[in-house]
Amino acid sequence: MNHLTDNPLVCDCQLRWLIVTVQAGVSNLTVYGAKCSEPVHLKGRGIIEVTQADLNCSTHDTIEILKAPNATYDVEPNVTIVIAIDAITDPDWQNQISYKWFWYLPVTTSTGDQIIEKQPIPPTSRYDKYFKLSLSGKELTFTIPDVKTPVMADNIAEYDLYQDLTDDRLFSINISHKFDHRVVNFTVKGKELEKTNTIEILKAPNATYDVEPNMKIVIAIDVITDPDWQHQISYKWFWYLPVITATGDQIIEKQPLPPTSSYDKYFKLSLSGKELTFTIPDVKTPVMADNTAEYDLYQDLTDDRLFSINISHKFDYRVVNFTVKGKELEKTTAVMIFIRQK
């Protein structure tokens, strides 16, 4: 035990190391009866009661960045980069500085939402072998995996990994000690890789189909792309229907084809997804009170109804729209008057 009762202690930034050490209990040093004699506003106060605010030493323990990473690292497959950071602070705290590295990854939650999640580096996942952090924590070695180009269907896993690691990926370094904290961010941006996979429309639907009752039309689409991706193309058909919401508002809702509603029997999609057969229901004309249901169905299906086809594979996407417009039907509006003779 060290007795400092009779020692005139000047409680300023020069003595901060003793005050902080005693208060933190991080060493075997124990003091008894240690009080400040100066400055005036701390005179007579025990050193275990002195706060950092009392000492006003913030300028002495501020962390200053001596060497920072680039704001952005432009990378390509099969390269290694070394990202370095260095900082300085008051000599008493220099050895207390810690460096913690993070990156931000898109993650799908249990509810199906995609969020950006902050994760430590080195990762504890399959990505760990691409990162190596130095013992000092000041250097990160990042190895970008190789990807054969142009990207083909047989090396899609390589491409996905490359994208995960380098798709404008944000990183951060947290530099801190007990009294200060800094955050430095940087981005890793992968070079766009060659992909021979653009989708070209060979055969497109008409812009508008003019139809009438009891008619059948076949709408066809065909496209071409790189041979490696030709069999990966998907065709998804939609139409846009007016729907009344729970609050009574009318909205236009995009719904898949064939429908899963009472309209399904009027649509037939080919196995390839390239052809839609659309049967227009019959309506007796002129439209009378006893066949308004037929007329309403006809209107639902053909009243300037917008359709779309989404054509896609992993690397390209096209949308083709067309409209189905039903012929205006004759409707009887005459009022018949019957006179009963007496």
Residue frames as qw, qx, qy, qz and C-alpha x, y, z in Angstrom:
[[0.000, 0.891, 0.454, 0.000, 0.00, 0.00, 0.00],
 [0.438, 0.264, 0.001, 0.859, 1.35, 3.43, -0.94],
 [0.205, -0.774, -0.445, 0.401, 0.70, 6.35, 1.44],
 [0.357, 0.403, 0.245, 0.806, 0.46, 9.63, -0.41],
 [0.249, -0.823, -0.490, 0.146, -1.23, 11.63, 2.38],
 [0.329, -0.768, 0.015, 0.549, 1.51, 14.20, 2.73],
 [0.453, 0.026, 0.516, 0.726, 2.40, 14.44, -0.96],
 [0.260, 0.596, 0.106, -0.752, 1.26, 17.67, -2.69],
 [0.479, 0.253, 0.766, 0.346, -0.44, 16.21, -5.77],
 [0.217, 0.407, -0.190, -0.866, -1.06, 18.44, -8.77],
 [0.541, 0.339, 0.765, -0.089, -4.19, 16.94, -10.32],
 [0.385, 0.654, -0.222, -0.612, -3.70, 17.92, -13.93],
 [0.864, 0.410, -0.171, -0.236, -3.22, 16.02, -17.17],
 [0.302, 0.580, -0.737, 0.172, 0.30, 14.97, -16.15],
 [0.266, -0.207, 0.831, -0.443, -1.21, 12.95, -13.28],
 [0.751, 0.116, -0.111, -0.641, -4.06, 11.57, -15.27],
 [0.606, 0.229, -0.759, -0.064, -2.38, 8.18, -15.68],
 [0.104, 0.077, -0.829, 0.544, -2.38, 7.70, -11.88],
 [0.467, 0.096, 0.333, -0.813, -5.94, 8.90, -11.42],
 [0.750, 0.215, -0.335, -0.528, -7.33, 6.74, -14.22],
 [0.504, 0.218, -0.830, 0.097, -5.31, 3.70, -13.16],
 [0.071, -0.040, 0.757, -0.649, -6.44, 3.91, -9.55],
 [0.576, 0.166, 0.204, -0.773, -10.07, 4.45, -10.47],
 [0.741, 0.271, -0.449, -0.420, -10.08, 1.64, -13.03],
 [0.757, -0.388, 0.498, -0.168, -8.34, -0.85, -10.74],
 [0.860, 0.481, -0.158, -0.059, -6.33, -2.16, -13.70],
 [0.503, 0.503, -0.596, 0.373, -3.04, -2.57, -11.81],
 [0.683, -0.330, -0.572, 0.313, -1.70, -3.63, -8.43],
 [0.198, 0.269, -0.234, 0.913, -1.21, 0.00, -7.45],
 [0.384, -0.722, -0.575, -0.026, -3.14, 0.99, -4.31],
 [0.190, 0.407, -0.216, 0.867, -3.05, 4.45, -2.75],
 [0.400, -0.618, -0.631, 0.244, -4.19, 5.72, 0.62],
 [0.232, -0.790, -0.252, 0.508, -5.20, 9.27, 1.50],
 [0.402, 0.051, 0.383, 0.830, -4.14, 10.72, -1.87],
 [0.137, 0.848, 0.440, -0.261, -5.63, 14.22, -2.33],
 [0.480, 0.613, 0.201, 0.595, -5.15, 17.04, -4.75],
 [0.358, -0.551, -0.201, 0.726, -3.36, 20.19, -3.64],
 [0.162, 0.491, -0.242, -0.821, -3.74, 21.91, -7.02],
 [0.072, 0.405, 0.133, 0.902, -5.44, 23.29, -9.03],
 [0.205, -0.124, 0.427, -0.872, -7.61, 25.42, -6.78],
 [0.700, -0.061, -0.130, -0.699, -10.96, 23.95, -7.86],
 [0.856, -0.018, -0.510, -0.075, -9.74, 20.43, -6.94],
 [0.128, 0.477, -0.651, 0.576, -7.83, 21.26, -3.76],
 [0.416, -0.218, 0.663, -0.583, -8.56, 18.76, -0.98],
 [0.867, 0.171, -0.022, -0.468, -10.42, 16.32, -3.23],
 [0.677, -0.266, 0.679, 0.100, -9.38, 12.68, -3.17],
 [0.108, 0.399, -0.670, -0.616, -7.98, 11.45, -6.46],
 [0.134, 0.218, 0.960, 0.114, -10.55, 8.66, -6.61],
 [0.212, 0.708, 0.553, -0.385, -13.22, 11.39, -6.82],
 [0.042, 0.582, -0.300, -0.755, -11.64, 13.36, -9.67],
 [0.729, 0.498, 0.459, -0.098, -13.46, 12.98, -13.00],
 [0.583, 0.182, 0.430, 0.665, -12.10, 13.30, -16.51],
 [0.102, 0.858, 0.339, 0.372, -14.20, 16.42, -16.93],
 [0.459, -0.864, 0.012, 0.206, -12.40, 17.92, -13.92],
 [0.642, -0.319, 0.380, 0.585, -9.05, 17.28, -15.58],
 [0.443, 0.831, 0.041, -0.335, -10.19, 18.66, -18.96],
 [0.369, -0.483, 0.678, 0.413, -7.66, 16.55, -20.83],
 [0.769, 0.474, 0.396, -0.162, -9.72, 15.78, -23.92],
 [0.456, 0.830, -0.287, -0.142, -7.16, 17.33, -26.23],
 [0.163, -0.623, 0.765, 0.004, -4.48, 15.01, -24.90],
 [0.486, -0.041, 0.872, -0.045, -6.30, 11.74, -25.62],
 [0.650, 0.573, 0.038, -0.497, -7.88, 12.55, -28.94],
 [0.733, 0.031, 0.605, 0.309, -7.23, 9.89, -31.56],
 [0.290, 0.736, -0.267, -0.551, -5.70, 11.26, -34.75],
 [0.904, 0.307, 0.293, 0.056, -5.67, 9.22, -37.95],
 [0.275, -0.640, 0.501, 0.514, -2.14, 9.09, -39.35],
 [0.071, 0.197, -0.815, -0.541, -2.84, 6.72, -42.22],
 [0.629, 0.267, 0.420, -0.598, -6.32, 6.06, -43.59],
 [0.547, 0.221, 0.763, 0.263, -7.62, 3.62, -46.23],
 [0.023, -0.069, -0.490, -0.869, -8.63, 4.85, -49.66],
 [0.523, 0.142, 0.252, -0.802, -12.25, 5.93, -49.90],
 [0.892, 0.295, 0.085, -0.333, -12.77, 3.29, -52.61],
 [0.348, -0.396, 0.798, 0.292, -10.84, 0.24, -53.76],
 [0.746, 0.445, -0.181, -0.462, -11.52, -0.73, -57.37],
 [0.446, -0.350, 0.823, 0.046, -10.80, -4.43, -57.67],
 [0.719, 0.315, -0.421, -0.455, -11.10, -7.29, -60.13],
 [0.982, -0.160, -0.016, -0.101, -10.94, -11.08, -59.87],
 [0.914, 0.028, -0.109, 0.389, -7.75, -12.76, -58.62],
 [0.267, 0.641, -0.279, 0.663, -6.15, -9.73, -56.94],
 [0.598, -0.489, -0.501, 0.390, -5.07, -9.13, -53.33],
 [0.044, 0.770, -0.042, 0.635, -5.29, -5.76, -51.64],
 [0.514, -0.259, -0.563, 0.593, -3.89, -4.64, -48.29],
 [0.181, -0.816, -0.227, -0.499, -5.92, -2.02, -46.45],
 [0.552, -0.062, -0.487, 0.674, -4.00, -0.24, -43.69],
 [0.288, -0.872, -0.191, -0.346, -4.94, 2.11, -40.85],
 [0.582, -0.061, -0.452, 0.673, -2.76, 3.82, -38.25],
 [0.263, -0.864, -0.225, -0.366, -3.59, 6.27, -35.49],
 [0.428, 0.172, -0.494, 0.737, -1.87, 8.21, -32.73],
 [0.450, -0.795, -0.290, -0.283, -3.02, 9.51, -29.39],
 [0.325, -0.815, 0.389, -0.281, -1.56, 10.54, -26.02],
 [0.366, 0.436, -0.814, 0.114, 1.42, 8.26, -25.20],
 [0.343, -0.167, 0.760, -0.526, -0.37, 6.99, -22.09],
 [0.726, 0.284, 0.417, -0.468, -3.15, 5.60, -24.30],
 [0.391, 0.548, -0.586, -0.450, -1.28, 4.63, -27.44],
 [0.124, 0.177, -0.976, -0.024, -1.06, 0.99, -26.45],
 [0.345, 0.272, 0.738, -0.513, -4.73, 0.95, -25.45],
 [0.478, 0.389, -0.233, -0.752, -6.02, 1.69, -28.95],
 [0.552, 0.129, 0.824, 0.006, -8.12, -1.08, -30.48],
 [0.296, 0.308, -0.497, -0.755, -8.96, -1.58, -34.15],
 [0.508, 0.243, 0.799, -0.210, -12.16, -3.39, -35.02],
 [0.128, 0.186, -0.608, -0.761, -13.14, -4.07, -38.63],
 [0.514, 0.380, 0.662, -0.393, -16.66, -4.60, -40.00],
 [0.051, 0.008, -0.634, -0.772, -18.45, -5.01, -43.30],
 [0.498, 0.267, 0.349, -0.747, -22.09, -4.59, -44.28],
 [0.018, -0.010, 0.925, 0.379, -23.86, -7.46, -46.01],
 [0.610, -0.085, -0.201, -0.761, -27.39, -7.88, -47.37],
 [0.042, -0.022, 0.963, -0.264, -29.19, -10.49, -45.26],
 [0.507, -0.299, -0.517, -0.621, -32.64, -12.01, -45.69],
 [0.333, -0.262, 0.611, -0.668, -34.59, -12.15, -42.42],
 [0.186, 0.150, 0.962, -0.130, -36.94, -14.92, -41.29],
 [0.399, 0.618, 0.463, -0.494, -39.85, -12.81, -42.58],
 [0.645, 0.485, 0.467, 0.362, -38.32, -12.57, -46.05],
 [0.087, 0.995, -0.002, -0.055, -37.21, -8.93, -45.75],
 [0.769, 0.269, -0.115, 0.569, -33.75, -7.97, -46.93],
 [0.317, -0.946, 0.019, 0.065, -31.70, -5.82, -44.56],
 [0.518, 0.627, -0.426, 0.396, -28.11, -4.61, -44.44],
 [0.812, -0.576, -0.091, 0.037, -26.34, -6.20, -41.48],
 [0.066, 0.830, -0.515, 0.204, -23.08, -5.07, -39.88],
 [0.985, -0.148, -0.078, 0.053, -20.80, -8.08, -39.37],
 [0.421, -0.782, 0.406, 0.216, -17.29, -8.36, -37.87],
 [0.752, 0.567, -0.325, 0.085, -14.15, -9.12, -39.85],
 [0.171, 0.153, -0.869, -0.438, -12.68, -11.67, -40.19],
 [0.718, -0.125, -0.167, -0.664, -16.07, -13.28, -40.87],
 [0.437, -0.209, 0.839, -0.247, -17.16, -16.51, -39.20],
 [0.789, 0.426, 0.253, -0.363, -18.82, -17.64, -42.44],
 [0.857, 0.267, 0.332, 0.289, -17.70, -19.16, -45.74],
 [0.361, 0.897, -0.045, 0.251, -16.10, -15.80, -46.59],
 [0.587, -0.774, 0.183, 0.153, -13.44, -16.09, -43.86],
 [0.808, -0.073, 0.321, 0.488, -10.68, -17.44, -46.11],
 [0.443, 0.692, 0.229, 0.522, -10.68, -14.24, -48.17],
 [0.167, -0.907, 0.104, -0.373, -9.73, -12.03, -45.20],
 [0.770, -0.137, -0.384, 0.490, -6.62, -11.96, -42.99],
 [0.214, -0.942, -0.003, -0.259, -6.25, -9.42, -40.20],
 [0.468, 0.461, -0.548, 0.518, -2.79, -8.60, -38.80],
 [0.546, -0.348, -0.640, 0.414, -2.06, -9.17, -35.11],
 [0.155, -0.132, -0.224, 0.953, -1.94, -5.40, -34.53],
 [0.241, 0.677, 0.655, -0.232, -5.36, -5.01, -36.16],
 [0.027, 0.698, -0.112, -0.706, -3.96, -2.28, -38.41],
 [0.207, 0.380, -0.665, -0.608, -3.86, -4.21, -41.69],
 [0.765, 0.236, 0.503, -0.326, -6.47, -6.24, -43.51],
 [0.030, -0.293, 0.786, 0.543, -5.42, -8.43, -46.43],
 [0.670, 0.392, 0.371, -0.510, -8.37, -9.04, -48.75],
 [0.207, -0.172, 0.835, 0.481, -8.06, -11.64, -51.52],
 [0.620, 0.367, 0.002, -0.693, -10.56, -11.31, -54.37],
 [0.704, 0.026, 0.708, 0.049, -11.50, -14.75, -55.77],
 [0.046, -0.222, 0.669, 0.708, -10.97, -15.59, -59.40],
 [0.619, 0.479, 0.465, -0.415, -13.88, -15.69, -61.88],
 [0.414, 0.078, 0.691, 0.587, -13.69, -17.04, -65.41],
 [0.344, 0.648, 0.148, -0.663, -15.03, -14.58, -67.98],
 [0.406, -0.309, -0.105, -0.853, -17.25, -14.25, -69.80],
 [0.411, -0.096, 0.722, -0.548, -19.60, -15.45, -67.05],
 [0.469, 0.005, -0.750, -0.466, -21.34, -18.64, -68.17],
 [0.774, -0.382, -0.160, -0.478, -24.01, -20.80, -66.61],
 [0.889, -0.084, -0.406, 0.194, -21.41, -23.26, -65.33],
 [0.502, 0.043, -0.407, 0.762, -19.51, -20.69, -63.24],
 [0.276, -0.729, -0.261, -0.570, -22.39, -18.74, -61.75],
 [0.727, -0.606, -0.265, 0.185, -21.31, -19.72, -58.21],
 [0.596, -0.053, -0.022, 0.801, -17.94, -17.98, -58.77],
 [0.053, 0.493, 0.239, 0.835, -19.71, -14.88, -60.00],
 [0.523, -0.724, -0.351, -0.281, -22.13, -14.83, -57.04],
 [0.729, -0.451, -0.197, 0.476, -19.24, -15.05, -54.59],
 [0.420, 0.159, 0.109, 0.887, -17.41, -12.24, -56.38],
 [0.186, -0.630, -0.317, -0.684, -20.56, -10.09, -56.20],
 [0.656, -0.663, -0.358, 0.040, -21.07, -10.84, -52.50],
 [0.681, -0.354, -0.098, 0.634, -17.56, -9.65, -51.71],
 [0.358, -0.131, 0.208, 0.901, -17.22, -6.66, -54.04],
 [0.072, 0.645, 0.608, 0.457, -20.62, -5.28, -55.05],
 [0.069, -0.674, 0.063, -0.732, -20.02, -1.72, -53.74],
 [0.718, -0.427, -0.527, 0.154, -19.43, -3.38, -50.39],
 [0.156, -0.843, 0.183, -0.481, -19.14, -0.96, -47.47],
 [0.740, -0.122, -0.501, 0.431, -16.50, -1.57, -44.77],
 [0.224, -0.887, 0.090, -0.393, -15.75, 0.30, -41.56],
 [0.619, 0.087, -0.561, 0.543, -12.93, 0.43, -39.00],
 [0.471, -0.840, -0.151, -0.223, -13.69, 1.40, -35.41],
 [0.542, 0.295, -0.446, 0.648, -10.63, 2.88, -33.70],
 [0.483, -0.759, -0.123, -0.419, -11.03, 3.51, -29.98],
 [0.392, 0.065, -0.719, 0.570, -9.67, 3.69, -26.48],
 [0.201, -0.509, -0.728, 0.412, -11.40, 4.61, -23.23],
 [0.033, -0.642, -0.248, 0.725, -11.71, 8.32, -24.01],
 [0.304, 0.544, -0.290, -0.727, -12.08, 8.61, -27.78],
 [0.646, 0.269, 0.715, 0.020, -13.55, 6.83, -30.76],
 [0.231, 0.523, -0.392, -0.720, -13.17, 7.18, -34.52],
 [0.745, 0.314, 0.586, -0.052, -14.86, 5.44, -37.44],
 [0.071, 0.522, -0.541, -0.656, -13.30, 5.25, -40.91],
 [0.777, 0.375, 0.445, -0.239, -15.32, 3.89, -43.85],
 [0.047, 0.460, -0.653, -0.600, -14.26, 2.62, -47.24],
 [0.819, 0.344, 0.196, -0.416, -15.87, 0.79, -50.15],
 [0.350, -0.249, 0.815, 0.388, -14.74, -2.14, -52.27],
 [0.632, 0.554, 0.080, -0.537, -16.10, -2.00, -55.81],
 [0.655, -0.050, 0.699, 0.284, -15.63, -4.94, -58.16],
 [0.098, 0.326, -0.538, -0.771, -14.98, -4.48, -61.85],
 [0.767, 0.315, 0.180, -0.529, -18.01, -5.24, -64.02],
 [0.440, -0.216, 0.829, 0.268, -17.40, -8.62, -65.62],
 [0.344, 0.232, -0.571, -0.708, -18.13, -9.53, -69.20],
 [0.497, 0.201, 0.789, -0.300, -21.38, -11.43, -69.64],
 [0.163, 0.079, -0.666, -0.724, -22.60, -12.60, -73.04],
 [0.000, 0.349, 0.916, -0.197, -26.21, -12.73, -72.07],
 [0.258, 0.218, 0.049, -0.940, -28.28, -9.81, -73.37],
 [0.407, 0.423, 0.801, -0.116, -31.87, -10.79, -74.13],
 [0.124, 0.192, -0.397, -0.889, -33.10, -9.78, -77.59],
 [0.596, 0.366, 0.503, -0.508, -36.77, -9.87, -78.56],
 [0.175, -0.044, 0.808, 0.561, -37.28, -11.92, -81.75],
 [0.223, -0.448, -0.692, -0.521, -41.07, -11.94, -81.78],
 [0.043, 0.084, 0.497, -0.862, -43.21, -9.54, -79.79],
 [0.180, 0.600, 0.764, -0.154, -46.99, -9.28, -79.27],
 [0.125, 0.669, 0.363, 0.637, -49.01, -6.60, -81.02],
 [0.047, 0.175, -0.358, 0.916, -49.27, -3.35, -79.12],
 [0.518, 0.081, 0.352, -0.776, -53.08, -3.74, -79.09],
 [0.005, 0.154, 0.957, 0.244, -55.47, -6.62, -79.75],
 [0.482, 0.029, 0.009, -0.875, -58.96, -5.56, -80.87],
 [0.034, -0.079, -0.996, 0.015, -61.34, -8.33, -79.89],
 [0.575, -0.159, -0.127, -0.793, -65.05, -9.15, -79.80],
 [0.721, -0.209, 0.512, -0.418, -67.21, -11.80, -78.12],
 [0.931, 0.139, 0.330, -0.077, -66.69, -15.49, -78.90],
 [0.556, 0.758, -0.325, 0.106, -63.20, -14.94, -80.29],
 [0.870, -0.386, 0.110, 0.287, -59.89, -16.62, -79.53],
 [0.335, 0.878, -0.320, 0.118, -56.49, -14.96, -79.84],
 [0.905, -0.174, -0.070, 0.381, -52.98, -16.39, -79.42],
 [0.016, -0.967, 0.244, -0.072, -50.35, -13.97, -78.09],
 [0.940, 0.041, -0.065, 0.333, -46.76, -15.11, -78.68],
 [0.137, -0.927, 0.348, 0.031, -43.33, -13.97, -77.53],
 [0.949, 0.056, -0.010, 0.310, -39.89, -15.28, -78.41],
 [0.114, -0.942, 0.314, 0.038, -36.40, -14.13, -77.51],
 [0.879, 0.256, -0.251, 0.316, -32.78, -15.09, -77.92],
 [0.346, -0.880, 0.325, -0.038, -29.70, -14.75, -75.72],
 [0.085, 0.597, -0.798, -0.015, -26.28, -16.35, -75.31],
 [0.725, 0.019, -0.642, -0.249, -26.58, -20.15, -75.82],
 [0.337, 0.045, -0.798, 0.497, -25.41, -20.83, -72.27],
 [0.167, 0.148, 0.505, -0.834, -28.38, -18.86, -70.96],
 [0.405, -0.064, -0.521, -0.749, -31.05, -19.66, -73.53],
 [0.562, -0.307, -0.758, -0.126, -32.53, -22.44, -71.39],
 [0.290, -0.259, -0.587, 0.710, -32.39, -20.26, -68.28],
 [0.173, -0.169, -0.153, -0.958, -34.91, -17.74, -69.64],
 [0.055, 0.437, 0.839, -0.320, -38.22, -17.50, -67.83],
 [0.143, -0.338, -0.407, -0.837, -41.45, -15.96, -69.13],
 [0.058, -0.413, -0.745, 0.521, -43.92, -14.57, -66.62],
 [0.064, -0.467, -0.517, -0.714, -47.25, -13.12, -67.73],
 [0.064, -0.370, -0.582, 0.721, -49.35, -10.58, -65.83],
 [0.010, -0.622, -0.494, -0.607, -52.48, -8.50, -66.25],
 [0.084, 0.015, -0.371, 0.925, -53.69, -5.42, -64.42],
 [0.262, -0.555, -0.746, -0.259, -57.15, -5.48, -62.87],
 [0.248, -0.528, 0.138, -0.801, -59.21, -2.89, -60.98],
 [0.527, -0.256, -0.774, 0.240, -59.60, -4.09, -57.38],
 [0.386, -0.761, -0.073, -0.517, -61.62, -2.65, -54.50],
 [0.320, 0.286, -0.710, 0.559, -59.56, -2.46, -51.29],
 [0.355, -0.437, -0.769, 0.303, -60.82, -3.03, -47.75],
 [0.086, -0.429, -0.281, 0.854, -61.18, 0.75, -47.37],
 [0.449, 0.716, 0.483, -0.230, -63.36, 1.01, -50.47],
 [0.080, 0.746, -0.369, -0.549, -60.68, 2.52, -52.73],
 [0.895, 0.417, 0.161, -0.002, -60.22, 1.26, -56.27],
 [0.242, -0.705, 0.563, 0.357, -56.66, 0.39, -57.28],
 [0.785, 0.480, -0.343, -0.189, -55.08, -1.30, -60.29],
 [0.674, -0.491, 0.550, -0.037, -53.46, -4.54, -59.17],
 [0.409, 0.522, -0.709, -0.240, -50.86, -6.56, -61.06],
 [0.820, -0.151, 0.465, -0.298, -51.88, -10.25, -61.03],
 [0.201, -0.355, 0.846, 0.344, -50.19, -13.33, -62.53],
 [0.786, 0.308, -0.159, -0.512, -51.49, -15.29, -65.50],
 [0.349, -0.463, -0.653, -0.488, -53.11, -17.74, -65.68],
 [0.358, -0.503, 0.243, -0.748, -55.34, -16.30, -62.93],
 [0.167, -0.059, -0.937, 0.300, -56.29, -18.26, -59.81],
 [0.355, 0.238, 0.377, -0.821, -59.79, -16.77, -59.95],
 [0.640, 0.453, 0.561, -0.265, -62.99, -17.36, -61.90],
 [0.430, 0.786, -0.232, -0.379, -61.24, -15.96, -64.98],
 [0.406, -0.470, 0.747, 0.238, -58.80, -18.90, -65.24],
 [0.679, 0.293, 0.671, 0.061, -60.78, -20.84, -67.84],
 [0.476, 0.865, 0.113, -0.110, -60.31, -18.05, -70.38],
 [0.107, 0.843, -0.523, -0.057, -56.50, -18.29, -70.36],
 [0.980, -0.064, 0.135, 0.130, -54.16, -21.09, -71.31],
 [0.031, -0.859, 0.488, 0.150, -50.39, -20.70, -71.13],
 [0.850, 0.358, -0.386, 0.002, -48.12, -23.02, -73.13],
 [0.888, -0.366, -0.080, 0.266, -45.55, -25.19, -71.33],
 [0.626, 0.245, -0.021, 0.740, -42.73, -23.08, -72.75],
 [0.204, -0.686, -0.329, 0.616, -44.36, -19.92, -71.40],
 [0.205, -0.161, 0.384, 0.886, -44.06, -18.31, -74.84],
 [0.226, -0.276, -0.595, -0.721, -47.72, -18.44, -75.89],
 [0.227, 0.226, 0.641, -0.697, -50.92, -17.33, -74.18],
 [0.121, -0.359, -0.759, -0.529, -54.27, -18.42, -75.63],
 [0.150, 0.198, 0.419, -0.874, -57.01, -16.02, -74.60],
 [0.032, -0.436, -0.834, -0.335, -60.65, -16.97, -75.20],
 [0.201, -0.069, 0.111, -0.971, -63.10, -14.10, -75.22],
 [0.236, 0.313, 0.871, -0.296, -66.49, -15.20, -73.78],
 [0.007, 0.441, 0.659, 0.609, -69.66, -14.90, -75.83],
 [0.108, 0.353, 0.437, -0.820, -72.20, -12.15, -75.11],
 [0.248, 0.604, 0.722, 0.229, -75.66, -12.01, -76.64],
 [0.050, -0.239, 0.012, 0.970, -76.37, -8.65, -78.24],
 [0.007, -0.700, 0.214, -0.681, -78.03, -6.34, -77.79],
 [0.263, 0.036, -0.780, 0.567, -77.20, -6.51, -74.10],
 [0.514, -0.553, -0.378, -0.536, -80.38, -6.94, -72.08],
 [0.471, -0.616, 0.371, -0.511, -81.13, -7.00, -68.38],
 [0.960, -0.181, 0.145, -0.154, -81.02, -10.80, -68.38],
 [0.900, 0.187, -0.052, 0.390, -77.43, -11.02, -69.68],
 [0.032, -0.948, 0.227, -0.222, -75.64, -8.20, -67.86],
 [0.748, -0.519, 0.398, 0.118, -73.46, -10.77, -66.09],
 [0.815, 0.289, 0.312, 0.393, -72.08, -11.86, -69.49],
 [0.306, 0.870, 0.034, 0.385, -71.46, -8.24, -70.38],
 [0.422, -0.862, 0.267, -0.091, -69.72, -7.49, -67.06],
 [0.844, -0.236, 0.394, 0.276, -67.41, -10.49, -67.57],
 [0.657, 0.568, 0.243, 0.431, -66.63, -9.33, -71.11],
 [0.022, 0.949, -0.086, 0.303, -65.78, -5.87, -69.77],
 [0.669, -0.672, 0.309, 0.075, -63.58, -7.27, -67.01],
 [0.831, -0.038, 0.411, 0.374, -61.52, -9.19, -69.55],
 [0.560, 0.397, 0.410, 0.600, -61.32, -6.70, -72.41],
 [0.016, -0.969, -0.248, -0.006, -61.89, -3.12, -71.20],
 [0.306, 0.843, -0.339, 0.284, -58.57, -1.68, -72.44],
 [0.856, -0.504, 0.111, 0.035, -56.95, -4.31, -70.25],
 [0.188, 0.807, -0.557, 0.049, -53.17, -3.96, -69.87],
 [0.988, -0.119, 0.022, 0.093, -51.00, -7.10, -69.97],
 [0.060, 0.841, -0.538, -0.012, -47.24, -7.52, -69.52],
 [0.974, 0.066, -0.166, 0.138, -44.65, -10.24, -70.07],
 [0.308, -0.836, 0.453, 0.018, -41.51, -10.34, -67.95],
 [0.916, 0.318, -0.196, 0.145, -38.66, -12.12, -69.72],
 [0.228, -0.852, 0.441, -0.170, -35.55, -12.72, -67.65],
 [0.881, -0.022, -0.384, 0.277, -32.53, -14.76, -66.67],
 [0.633, -0.548, -0.246, 0.489, -29.98, -13.96, -63.99],
 [0.425, -0.284, 0.129, 0.849, -28.21, -11.21, -65.92],
 [0.071, -0.048, -0.352, -0.932, -30.87, -9.54, -68.03],
 [0.174, 0.499, 0.730, -0.433, -34.50, -8.55, -67.88],
 [0.074, -0.106, -0.447, -0.885, -37.08, -7.32, -70.40],
 [0.293, 0.444, 0.669, -0.520, -40.72, -6.26, -70.10],
 [0.045, -0.136, -0.630, -0.764, -43.13, -6.25, -73.03],
 [0.301, 0.345, 0.550, -0.699, -46.61, -4.72, -72.67],
 [0.106, -0.203, -0.693, -0.684, -49.76, -5.04, -74.76],
 [0.381, 0.129, 0.380, -0.833, -53.42, -4.11, -74.45],
 [0.045, 0.323, 0.912, 0.248, -56.62, -6.04, -75.14],
 [0.242, 0.196, 0.110, -0.944, -59.50, -3.80, -76.23],
 [0.291, 0.366, 0.883, -0.046, -63.00, -5.21, -76.58],
 [0.023, -0.341, -0.532, -0.774, -65.43, -4.08, -79.27],
 [0.303, 0.042, 0.360, -0.882, -68.17, -1.81, -77.98],
 [0.038, 0.281, 0.953, 0.107, -71.36, -3.88, -77.77],
 [0.300, -0.386, -0.367, -0.791, -74.85, -2.84, -78.71],
 [0.057, -0.226, -0.786, 0.573, -77.01, -2.23, -75.67],
 [0.156, -0.603, -0.616, -0.482, -80.75, -1.77, -75.78],
 [0.112, -0.095, -0.437, 0.887, -81.94, 1.28, -73.86],
 [0.351, -0.310, -0.422, -0.777, -85.54, 1.50, -75.14],
 [0.266, 0.060, 0.708, -0.651, -88.34, 1.57, -72.60],
 [0.227, -0.248, -0.805, -0.488, -91.38, -0.48, -73.68],
 [0.364, 0.007, 0.381, -0.850, -94.83, 0.67, -72.57],
 [0.101, -0.260, -0.940, -0.194, -97.67, -1.81, -72.36],
 [0.393, -0.074, 0.080, -0.913, -101.29, -0.47, -72.49],
 [0.098, 0.208, 0.962, -0.149, -103.90, -2.66, -71.00],
 [0.302, -0.243, -0.430, -0.815, -107.31, -2.31, -72.75],
 [0.381, 0.018, 0.611, -0.694, -110.42, -2.15, -70.61]]
